[in-house]
Amino acid sequence: MTVRTTLSFTDRHHRFLLKKVRDGVFATQSAAVANAIERMMQDEEEREVALSALAEEIRLRMRTARSKYVDRETAFSSAHAAVEASRGN
């Protein structure tokens, strides 16, 4: 379903939007705005995945004896893997 709405932009943003349409990057201004919103939604989903993975890693570390701590790269490898998986990589 498509919903019509009115949006306001700064001159700078409007010029940029018009240029992207003129350059053929997007078919219409609406398509460009929709693409930007989709990207924001994807960024938000990725941020939630990363925060959840980070919180779980912290919980695991809190139950780990200090003598058994591992280096940072190993500790956060699962968080990095979760973000990559959410991107489809």
Secondary structure, DSSP 8 states (H G I E B T S, - for coil): ----------HHHHHHHHHHHHTTSSSSHHHHHHHHHHHHHHHHHHHHHHHHHHHHHHHHHHTS-GGG---HHHHTHHHHHHHHHHTT-
